[in-house]
């Protein structure tokens, strides 16, 4: 009996462990430690860094093929040592073959298990029958793309190898005497193949050590790249950095680490940060790369950046509804293993607000900080710091060649010149890219002149090299570069282009399109374009732009093209210069610092050239920092006007708007935008009047036929919108009216041909569902007083997102909503009168139904094959979910918190896709997951293991009690 009992217990445990193994199998595909790139060690014990996607396919990194009598004791021995010292696992016959093995099969196997073959072709290489057999097998592996071949022409002419002339002709003449003609022919073919491959010619180096250094570095860059190399050469030299950075991050996967990356501007800190982010992204619960922290923090404040971090890490859309102070951020991240990269930090306050201390983050988290200022890292007690050094000569030459020739190595005719240019640039990646781009497809004389300019710059040649490249631009390119660097850094390319297009005219007064010049600047690496189409200019280039603007005009700021410093602007506005004109074309001033600027009524009459005017604050500052005690009489013919907290009741009547592209008066005191006669708004693309609390008259936009974006959110006094103002806006794409609490209705037919998104969140007086364009894709109606969604919603065939959360009076949705084929996000949270589960199409992904009156989920839920997120928390009338929920193979988040009438655990598809399941507050007696946290916890196998082991113990206890 006891034996039977023990066998029963054993069988049950085996069953449980088998099930656990099945659940755990998907997780075991990934290494359990943080950085699985470090998987072996070199001879000296240092980590050998491996690419997780490719390294396991090869036993050796490099196979060395050589004629021993020629090179073994000299060149070959130094090359082998350099390779192994750099963590490159290298095969050479006298070091790797075990005694007793038959040499031929072992060598052939070693070739097939190597990623690269380095063939050292010396004078007597072709005399060795064995070397030629190796070479044949190597070339066969190359043809099958099993390996790459790198020839080293050691003291021989590559043309002799290609044609089998010189010493190679003599060697093959001897082989031709052999009876096996087919073998000799295969040797000739293999030798010719190698001769046609671009390799390393030792005759181009005065010292063998330099050749070895460059060859090993080239191999190192190829072998240790965890992220694929781009055509731009962005990752060149990364293996050198990673060998030092990996150990700073990889030890003890359960601790929280802050790692600093420190170095001068333009040396590649941001590129390293992006490389780390891309390479290790999959290792973490969530990740965020926050670029340009210095600028973003100053402009938007810490709350905005915390929101951005949380949105990226939790992959949620509506993070603006979350409380975003640092304590809440700490609570939300505390249990999560995250990767946070903060790029370009220059002040300790930024770190205190965004990554206060290690206890903000869960075990295994990594916070990477890049900065020019070592002191910031020391103040924040960041102990693991990597100092970024300049590129080595080989790396610098490779990066330069990518931009100057669009190929990995310089052309033969330009090799010496290229080395000279690279030497002058001091290994600074930014300068190398910029100068290289400026030399692409230039004649030899241009190269020589550029080199002379670099040589004559003396000290700080890297910075001055950027200036030389600027001087090589044409006049329009120079001006556009300065505008982007100092006025539009980090702004969408299309927005910049539309503003600048009206700043440049030809001699015949025709508008000159700026797109070609912007593209040319990108090709010359003066400007970069991010994935989401933002224009960026490197800090070092920005510094240069400031120096160019101020050069020779330190004492006369009114003669500069642009002004951005408060002291300079205040000097211009307060100095009586008589009749002398102010030449300034652009004024951009950050008013967040607390300074107040006094403006006299007629000051702008002295600025006939002014085109761009911006007085901005970050979002936390709403009071005006400009003082106009006697009003404002005049504004020039501006292309761009952004004046936060403008405190007059309207813009001056003497303001010609015919060239105006963007107008932003957010947080202003205006009651009406402009007074007087109807304005010419034919070029206006964007109008932003957010938080203009006193605005009581909707602006006349009947002539703004090119308007694309209209923002009037938080305009409390706005009651109605005249139909005549909207009728002509057929290019309007985005229309935002959120939190206009007194807005009671919209015109009957907002039939705008281009409208994509309409935001009416928080318009609490709005009672009727708007009759809008069929082109709308996003419709936000949260916290309105709408009671019914009409059947006419079926017209909106492109609708993807509709949010109706907090609509307390809203009734059930019409049945026809299931016909919206592209609807993937529906929000009905806090709608107590919604009692029927909405019938939806198969495209739905995000479904938020928490705190509704829904009692049951229909069997058709299983048809929603795309559903990722289902939130029904607080649905206290909901009963058990149907068994068809098991068909939801893509479901990642299920929240049933507080569903007190749910008594049975949901029958889910399994642990492969589920990331979070919250059953807290239900009546389920056996929960798979229990949690008191506000965030849904992750489904962890240890929790399930504890559940099964508890049942095993209860089973044993029950069997004992029955004895």
SULFEN-V798390 format. One record per residue. N is the residue number from 1. RES is the residue in three letters. NEAR is the number of other ideal C-beta (glycine too) atoms within 12 Angstrom. Layout:
N/RES/NEAR + N/RES/NEAR
This chain:
1/UNK/10 + 2/UNK/11 + 3/UNK/9 + 4/UNK/11 + 5/UNK/18 + 6/UNK/14 + 7/UNK/14 + 8/UNK/19 + 9/UNK/24 + 10/UNK/17 + 11/UNK/16 + 12/UNK/24 + 13/UNK/22 + 14/UNK/16 + 15/UNK/18 + 16/UNK/25 + 17/UNK/20 + 18/UNK/15 + 19/UNK/21 + 20/UNK/26 + 21/UNK/18 + 22/UNK/18 + 23/UNK/27 + 24/UNK/23 + 25/UNK/16 + 26/UNK/16 + 27/UNK/20 + 28/UNK/13 + 29/UNK/12 + 30/UNK/18 + 31/UNK/20 + 32/UNK/16 + 33/UNK/21 + 34/UNK/34 + 35/UNK/35 + 36/UNK/28 + 37/UNK/38 + 38/UNK/32 + 39/UNK/22 + 40/UNK/22 + 41/UNK/16 + 42/UNK/23 + 43/UNK/18 + 44/UNK/12 + 45/UNK/11 + 46/UNK/19 + 47/UNK/27 + 48/UNK/33 + 49/UNK/39 + 50/UNK/34 + 51/UNK/29 + 52/UNK/24 + 53/UNK/15 + 54/UNK/18 + 55/UNK/27 + 56/UNK/16 + 57/UNK/18 + 58/UNK/29 + 59/UNK/22 + 60/UNK/32 + 61/UNK/40 + 62/UNK/45 + 63/UNK/45 + 64/UNK/44 + 65/UNK/46 + 66/UNK/38 + 67/UNK/33 + 68/UNK/24 + 69/UNK/17 + 70/UNK/26 + 71/UNK/33 + 72/UNK/23 + 73/UNK/14 + 74/UNK/22 + 75/UNK/33 + 76/UNK/33 + 77/UNK/23 + 78/UNK/24 + 79/UNK/38 + 80/UNK/34 + 81/UNK/24 + 82/UNK/30 + 83/UNK/37 + 84/UNK/30 + 85/UNK/23 + 86/UNK/34 + 87/UNK/35 + 88/UNK/42 + 89/UNK/36 + 90/UNK/40 + 91/UNK/36 + 92/UNK/31 + 93/UNK/29 + 94/UNK/18 + 95/UNK/22 + 96/UNK/26 + 97/UNK/19 + 98/UNK/13 + 99/UNK/9 + 100/UNK/7 + 101/UNK/15 + 102/UNK/12 + 103/UNK/19 + 104/UNK/17 + 105/UNK/14 + 106/UNK/22 + 107/UNK/32 + 108/UNK/26 + 109/UNK/22 + 110/UNK/36 + 111/UNK/39 + 112/UNK/26 + 113/UNK/25 + 114/UNK/39 + 115/UNK/36 + 116/UNK/37 + 117/UNK/44 + 118/UNK/46 + 119/UNK/45 + 120/UNK/47 + 121/UNK/49 + 122/UNK/33 + 123/UNK/25 + 124/UNK/26 + 125/UNK/42 + 126/UNK/41 + 127/UNK/25 + 128/UNK/28 + 129/UNK/23 + 130/UNK/23 + 131/UNK/35 + 132/UNK/37 + 133/UNK/28 + 134/UNK/42 + 135/UNK/40 + 136/UNK/33 + 137/UNK/33 + 138/UNK/40 + 139/UNK/33 + 140/UNK/23 + 141/UNK/30 + 142/UNK/29 + 143/UNK/16 + 144/UNK/13 + 145/UNK/11 + 146/UNK/22 + 147/UNK/33 + 148/UNK/28 + 149/UNK/37 + 150/UNK/35 + 151/UNK/38 + 152/UNK/45 + 153/UNK/35 + 154/UNK/37 + 155/UNK/29 + 156/UNK/37 + 157/UNK/23 + 158/UNK/30 + 159/UNK/17 + 160/UNK/29 + 161/UNK/39 + 162/UNK/26 + 163/UNK/18 + 164/UNK/33 + 165/UNK/21 + 166/UNK/25 + 167/UNK/25 + 168/UNK/36 + 169/UNK/22 + 170/UNK/17 + 171/UNK/33 + 172/UNK/32 + 173/UNK/18 + 174/UNK/19 + 175/UNK/29 + 176/UNK/19 + 177/UNK/11 + 178/UNK/17 + 179/UNK/9 + 180/UNK/15 + 181/UNK/14 + 182/UNK/13 + 183/UNK/19 + 184/UNK/26 + 185/UNK/19 + 186/UNK/22 + 187/UNK/37 + 188/UNK/30 + 189/UNK/23 + 190/UNK/38 + 191/UNK/41 + 192/UNK/27 + 193/UNK/26 + 194/UNK/40 + 195/UNK/33 + 196/UNK/19 + 197/UNK/28 + 198/UNK/21 + 199/UNK/31 + 200/UNK/36 + 201/UNK/27 + 202/UNK/32 + 203/UNK/17 + 204/UNK/25 + 205/UNK/24 + 206/UNK/9 + 207/UNK/13 + 208/UNK/26 + 209/UNK/18 + 210/UNK/22 + 211/UNK/30 + 212/UNK/33 + 213/UNK/27 + 214/UNK/32 + 215/UNK/39 + 216/UNK/39 + 217/UNK/33 + 218/UNK/40 + 219/UNK/37 + 220/UNK/37 + 221/UNK/36 + 222/UNK/31 + 223/UNK/37 + 224/UNK/40 + 225/UNK/33 + 226/UNK/37 + 227/UNK/29 + 228/UNK/16 + 229/UNK/24 + 230/UNK/17 + 231/UNK/13 + 232/UNK/21 + 233/UNK/35 + 234/UNK/27 + 235/UNK/35 + 236/UNK/41 + 237/UNK/40 + 238/UNK/42 + 239/UNK/41 + 240/UNK/34 + 241/UNK/41 + 242/UNK/39 + 243/UNK/32 + 244/UNK/24 + 245/UNK/39 + 246/UNK/37 + 247/UNK/25 + 248/UNK/33 + 249/UNK/39 + 250/UNK/31 + 251/UNK/19 + 252/UNK/18 + 253/UNK/25 + 254/UNK/16 + 255/UNK/24 + 256/UNK/32 + 257/UNK/35 + 258/UNK/38 + 259/UNK/41 + 260/UNK/41 + 261/UNK/44 + 262/UNK/34 + 263/UNK/34 + 264/UNK/30 + 265/UNK/31 + 266/UNK/38 + 267/UNK/35 + 268/UNK/42 + 269/UNK/42 + 270/UNK/40 + 271/UNK/37 + 272/UNK/42 + 273/UNK/42 + 274/UNK/31 + 275/UNK/39 + 276/UNK/43 + 277/UNK/33 + 278/UNK/25 + 279/UNK/41 + 280/UNK/40 + 281/UNK/24 + 282/UNK/23 + 283/UNK/30 + 284/UNK/34 + 285/UNK/32 + 286/UNK/31 + 287/UNK/33 + 288/UNK/39 + 289/UNK/35 + 290/UNK/42 + 291/UNK/34 + 292/UNK/33 + 293/UNK/42 + 294/UNK/33 + 295/UNK/27 + 296/UNK/32 + 297/UNK/36 + 298/UNK/29 + 299/UNK/29 + 300/UNK/29 + 301/UNK/26 + 302/UNK/32 + 303/UNK/26 + 304/UNK/25 + 305/UNK/40 + 306/UNK/40 + 307/UNK/32 + 308/UNK/31 + 309/UNK/42 + 310/UNK/38 + 311/UNK/24 + 312/UNK/28 + 313/UNK/34 + 314/UNK/30 + 315/UNK/21 + 316/UNK/27 + 317/UNK/24 + 318/UNK/25 + 319/UNK/25 + 320/UNK/24 + 321/UNK/24 + 322/UNK/24 + 323/UNK/18 + 324/UNK/29 + 325/UNK/18 + 326/UNK/26 + 327/UNK/15 + 328/UNK/22 + 329/UNK/36 + 330/UNK/27 + 331/UNK/22 + 332/UNK/33 + 333/UNK/40 + 334/UNK/25 + 335/UNK/28 + 336/UNK/34 + 337/UNK/32 + 338/UNK/39 + 339/UNK/41 + 340/UNK/47 + 341/UNK/44 + 342/UNK/47 + 343/UNK/39 + 344/UNK/38 + 345/UNK/46 + 346/UNK/29 + 347/UNK/26 + 348/UNK/23 + 349/UNK/22 + 350/UNK/36 + 351/UNK/39 + 352/UNK/23 + 353/UNK/32 + 354/UNK/42 + 355/UNK/45 + 356/UNK/28 + 357/UNK/22 + 358/UNK/28 + 359/UNK/18 + 360/UNK/32 + 361/UNK/37 + 362/UNK/32 + 363/UNK/22 + 364/UNK/29 + 365/UNK/39 + 366/UNK/45 + 367/UNK/48 + 368/UNK/46 + 369/UNK/46 + 370/UNK/50 + 371/UNK/41 + 372/UNK/29 + 373/UNK/27 + 374/UNK/23 + 375/UNK/18 + 376/UNK/31 + 377/UNK/34 + 378/UNK/18 + 379/UNK/20 + 380/UNK/32 + 381/UNK/21 + 382/UNK/34 + 383/UNK/15 + 384/UNK/30 + 385/UNK/29 + 386/UNK/34 + 387/UNK/24 + 388/UNK/35 + 389/UNK/25 + 390/UNK/28 + 391/UNK/39 + 392/UNK/29 + 393/UNK/28 + 394/UNK/35 + 395/UNK/35 + 396/UNK/43 + 397/UNK/41 + 398/UNK/39 + 399/UNK/46 + 400/UNK/48 + 401/UNK/34 + 402/UNK/32 + 403/UNK/42 + 404/UNK/42 + 405/UNK/28 + 406/UNK/20 + 407/UNK/21 + 408/UNK/24 + 409/UNK/27 + 410/UNK/33 + 411/UNK/21 + 412/UNK/16 + 413/UNK/12 + 414/UNK/31 + 415/UNK/22 + 416/UNK/19 + 417/UNK/34 + 418/UNK/37 + 419/UNK/25 + 420/UNK/25 + 421/UNK/44 + 422/UNK/41 + 423/UNK/28 + 424/UNK/32 + 425/UNK/45 + 426/UNK/30 + 427/UNK/34 + 428/UNK/40 + 429/UNK/46 + 430/UNK/42 + 431/UNK/47 + 432/UNK/45 + 433/UNK/44 + 434/UNK/47 + 435/UNK/50 + 436/UNK/43 + 437/UNK/37 + 438/UNK/38 + 439/UNK/43 + 440/UNK/30 + 441/UNK/18 + 442/UNK/25 + 443/UNK/14 + 444/UNK/17 + 445/UNK/12 + 446/UNK/22 + 447/UNK/32 + 448/UNK/19 + 449/UNK/21 + 450/UNK/35 + 451/UNK/30 + 452/UNK/17 + 453/UNK/27 + 454/UNK/35 + 455/UNK/19 + 456/UNK/15 + 457/UNK/25 + 458/UNK/13 + 459/UNK/10 + 460/UNK/22 + 461/UNK/26 + 462/UNK/38 + 463/UNK/32 + 464/UNK/29 + 465/UNK/44 + 466/UNK/44 + 467/UNK/31 + 468/UNK/31 + 469/UNK/41 + 470/UNK/38 + 471/UNK/24 + 472/UNK/29 + 473/UNK/28 + 474/UNK/18 + 475/UNK/15 + 476/UNK/25 + 477/UNK/31 + 478/UNK/28 + 479/UNK/31 + 480/UNK/41 + 481/UNK/45 + 482/UNK/41 + 483/UNK/40 + 484/UNK/42 + 485/UNK/40 + 486/UNK/36 + 487/UNK/41 + 488/UNK/40 + 489/UNK/34 + 490/UNK/34 + 491/UNK/36 + 492/UNK/25 + 493/UNK/30 + 494/UNK/26 + 495/UNK/30 + 496/UNK/39 + 497/UNK/33 + 498/UNK/33 + 499/UNK/42 + 500/UNK/42 + 501/UNK/30 + 502/UNK/32 + 503/UNK/36 + 504/UNK/31 + 505/UNK/18 + 506/UNK/10 + 507/UNK/7 + 508/UNK/7 + 509/UNK/9 + 510/UNK/11 + 511/UNK/21 + 512/UNK/24 + 513/UNK/20 + 514/UNK/34 + 515/UNK/23 + 516/UNK/19 + 517/UNK/32 + 518/UNK/38 + 519/UNK/19 + 520/UNK/24 + 521/UNK/41 + 522/UNK/29 + 523/UNK/27 + 524/UNK/34 + 525/UNK/40 + 526/UNK/43 + 527/UNK/41 + 528/UNK/34 + 529/UNK/27 + 530/UNK/21 + 531/UNK/12 + 532/UNK/13 + 533/UNK/18 + 534/UNK/24 + 535/UNK/36 + 536/UNK/33 + 537/UNK/42 + 538/UNK/38 + 539/UNK/34 + 540/UNK/38 + 541/UNK/39 + 542/UNK/34 + 543/UNK/24 + 544/UNK/36 + 545/UNK/38 + 546/UNK/28 + 547/UNK/24 + 548/UNK/28 + 549/UNK/35 + 550/UNK/24 + 551/UNK/17 + 552/UNK/12 + 553/UNK/21 + 554/UNK/16 + 555/UNK/12 + 556/UNK/21 + 557/UNK/30 + 558/UNK/32 + 559/UNK/24 + 560/UNK/33 + 561/UNK/34 + 562/UNK/39 + 563/UNK/38 + 564/UNK/34 + 565/UNK/24 + 566/UNK/27 + 567/UNK/18 + 568/UNK/30 + 569/UNK/36 + 570/UNK/25 + 571/UNK/22 + 572/UNK/37 + 573/UNK/34 + 574/UNK/20 + 575/UNK/20 + 576/UNK/14 + 577/UNK/19 + 578/UNK/9 + 579/UNK/8 + 580/UNK/14 + 581/UNK/19 + 582/UNK/32 + 583/UNK/25 + 584/UNK/35 + 585/UNK/34 + 586/UNK/39 + 587/UNK/46 + 588/UNK/37 + 589/UNK/36 + 590/UNK/28 + 591/UNK/35 + 592/UNK/24 + 593/UNK/18 + 594/UNK/13 + 595/UNK/21 + 596/UNK/24 + 597/UNK/33 + 598/UNK/20 + 599/UNK/35 + 600/UNK/23 + 601/UNK/21 + 602/UNK/20 + 603/UNK/34 + 604/UNK/32 + 605/UNK/20 + 606/UNK/26 + 607/UNK/31 + 608/UNK/18 + 609/UNK/25 + 610/UNK/35 + 611/UNK/36 + 612/UNK/43 + 613/UNK/43 + 614/UNK/37 + 615/UNK/38 + 616/UNK/34 + 617/UNK/35 + 618/UNK/27 + 619/UNK/27 + 620/UNK/20 + 621/UNK/25 + 622/UNK/24 + 623/UNK/20 + 624/UNK/27 + 625/UNK/31 + 626/UNK/34 + 627/UNK/25 + 628/UNK/31 + 629/UNK/14 + 630/UNK/14 + 631/UNK/21 + 632/UNK/30 + 633/UNK/21 + 634/UNK/25 + 635/UNK/37 + 636/UNK/35 + 637/UNK/28 + 638/UNK/38 + 639/UNK/43 + 640/UNK/42 + 641/UNK/42 + 642/UNK/40 + 643/UNK/44 + 644/UNK/36 + 645/UNK/35 + 646/UNK/44 + 647/UNK/30 + 648/UNK/33 + 649/UNK/24 + 650/UNK/30 + 651/UNK/36 + 652/UNK/32 + 653/UNK/21 + 654/UNK/22 + 655/UNK/33 + 656/UNK/25 + 657/UNK/37 + 658/UNK/20 + 659/UNK/34 + 660/UNK/40 + 661/UNK/39 + 662/UNK/43 + 663/UNK/42 + 664/UNK/38 + 665/UNK/42 + 666/UNK/38 + 667/UNK/35 + 668/UNK/38 + 669/UNK/30 + 670/UNK/36 + 671/UNK/26 + 672/UNK/27 + 673/UNK/44 + 674/UNK/35 + 675/UNK/20 + 676/UNK/16 + 677/UNK/13 + 678/UNK/19 + 679/UNK/29 + 680/UNK/21 + 681/UNK/33 + 682/UNK/22 + 683/UNK/33 + 684/UNK/42 + 685/UNK/36 + 686/UNK/39 + 687/UNK/41 + 688/UNK/36 + 689/UNK/44 + 690/UNK/33 + 691/UNK/34 + 692/UNK/41 + 693/UNK/26 + 694/UNK/25 + 695/UNK/37 + 696/UNK/25 + 697/UNK/26 + 698/UNK/31 + 699/UNK/40 + 700/UNK/28 + 701/UNK/40 + 702/UNK/22 + 703/UNK/25 + 704/UNK/38 + 705/UNK/23 + 706/UNK/28 + 707/UNK/37 + 708/UNK/32 + 709/UNK/35 + 710/UNK/42 + 711/UNK/34 + 712/UNK/43 + 713/UNK/33 + 714/UNK/32 + 715/UNK/41 + 716/UNK/25 + 717/UNK/24 + 718/UNK/38 + 719/UNK/22 + 720/UNK/23 + 721/UNK/34 + 722/UNK/19 + 723/UNK/21 + 724/UNK/18 + 725/UNK/31 + 726/UNK/36 + 727/UNK/23 + 728/UNK/24 + 729/UNK/37 + 730/UNK/21 + 731/UNK/27 + 732/UNK/37 + 733/UNK/28 + 734/UNK/30 + 735/UNK/41 + 736/UNK/33 + 737/UNK/43 + 738/UNK/33 + 739/UNK/30 + 740/UNK/40 + 741/UNK/25 + 742/UNK/23 + 743/UNK/36 + 744/UNK/22 + 745/UNK/27 + 746/UNK/38 + 747/UNK/25 + 748/UNK/15 + 749/UNK/17 + 750/UNK/32 + 751/UNK/24 + 752/UNK/35 + 753/UNK/20 + 754/UNK/26 + 755/UNK/36 + 756/UNK/28 + 757/UNK/33 + 758/UNK/41 + 759/UNK/38 + 760/UNK/43 + 761/UNK/35 + 762/UNK/31 + 763/UNK/40 + 764/UNK/25 + 765/UNK/24 + 766/UNK/38 + 767/UNK/21 + 768/UNK/25 + 769/UNK/35 + 770/UNK/38 + 771/UNK/24 + 772/UNK/37 + 773/UNK/31 + 774/UNK/24 + 775/UNK/27 + 776/UNK/38 + 777/UNK/27 + 778/UNK/32 + 779/UNK/40 + 780/UNK/41 + 781/UNK/43 + 782/UNK/34 + 783/UNK/31 + 784/UNK/41 + 785/UNK/26 + 786/UNK/39 + 787/UNK/22 + 788/UNK/23 + 789/UNK/35 + 790/UNK/20 + 791/UNK/17 + 792/UNK/21 + 793/UNK/33 + 794/UNK/21 + 795/UNK/22 + 796/UNK/34 + 797/UNK/21 + 798/UNK/26 + 799/UNK/39 + 800/UNK/28 + 801/UNK/34 + 802/UNK/44 + 803/UNK/38 + 804/UNK/42 + 805/UNK/35 + 806/UNK/31 + 807/UNK/39 + 808/UNK/24 + 809/UNK/24 + 810/UNK/37 + 811/UNK/24 + 812/UNK/25 + 813/UNK/38 + 814/UNK/22 + 815/UNK/18 + 816/UNK/21 + 817/UNK/31 + 818/UNK/25 + 819/UNK/23 + 820/UNK/36 + 821/UNK/19 + 822/UNK/24 + 823/UNK/39 + 824/UNK/29 + 825/UNK/33 + 826/UNK/44 + 827/UNK/39 + 828/UNK/44 + 829/UNK/32 + 830/UNK/28 + 831/UNK/38 + 832/UNK/25 + 833/UNK/22 + 834/UNK/37 + 835/UNK/21 + 836/UNK/25 + 837/UNK/35 + 838/UNK/37 + 839/UNK/25 + 840/UNK/39 + 841/UNK/29 + 842/UNK/24 + 843/UNK/27 + 844/UNK/40 + 845/UNK/28 + 846/UNK/34 + 847/UNK/39 + 848/UNK/40 + 849/UNK/44 + 850/UNK/34 + 851/UNK/30 + 852/UNK/41 + 853/UNK/26 + 854/UNK/39 + 855/UNK/22 + 856/UNK/24 + 857/UNK/36 + 858/UNK/20 + 859/UNK/17 + 860/UNK/23 + 861/UNK/33 + 862/UNK/24 + 863/UNK/22 + 864/UNK/35 + 865/UNK/22 + 866/UNK/27 + 867/UNK/38 + 868/UNK/28 + 869/UNK/38 + 870/UNK/42 + 871/UNK/39 + 872/UNK/43 + 873/UNK/35 + 874/UNK/30 + 875/UNK/39 + 876/UNK/24 + 877/UNK/24 + 878/UNK/37 + 879/UNK/23 + 880/UNK/24 + 881/UNK/38 + 882/UNK/23 + 883/UNK/18 + 884/UNK/23 + 885/UNK/32 + 886/UNK/20 + 887/UNK/24 + 888/UNK/36 + 889/UNK/21 + 890/UNK/28 + 891/UNK/39 + 892/UNK/29 + 893/UNK/35 + 894/UNK/43 + 895/UNK/40 + 896/UNK/44 + 897/UNK/35 + 898/UNK/24 + 899/UNK/39 + 900/UNK/20 + 901/UNK/23 + 902/UNK/37 + 903/UNK/19 + 904/UNK/24 + 905/UNK/27 + 906/UNK/36 + 907/UNK/20 + 908/UNK/34 + 909/UNK/24 + 910/UNK/24 + 911/UNK/27 + 912/UNK/20 + 913/UNK/23 + 914/UNK/35 + 915/UNK/28 + 916/UNK/39 + 917/UNK/41 + 918/UNK/38 + 919/UNK/37 + 920/UNK/28 + 921/UNK/24 + 922/UNK/36 + 923/UNK/21 + 924/UNK/25 + 925/UNK/13 + 926/UNK/19 + 927/UNK/28 + 928/UNK/35 + 929/UNK/35 + 930/UNK/25 + 931/UNK/25 + 932/UNK/14 + 933/UNK/21 + 934/UNK/21 + 935/UNK/31 + 936/UNK/33 + 937/UNK/30 + 938/UNK/28 + 939/UNK/34 + 940/UNK/26 + 941/UNK/27 + 942/UNK/17 + 943/UNK/23 + 944/UNK/32 + 945/UNK/21 + 946/UNK/20 + 947/UNK/26 + 948/UNK/27 + 949/UNK/19 + 950/UNK/17 + 951/UNK/21 + 952/UNK/25 + 953/UNK/18 + 954/UNK/17 + 955/UNK/23 + 956/UNK/21 + 957/UNK/14 + 958/UNK/16 + 959/UNK/20 + 960/UNK/13 + 961/UNK/9 + 962/UNK/10 + 963/UNK/10
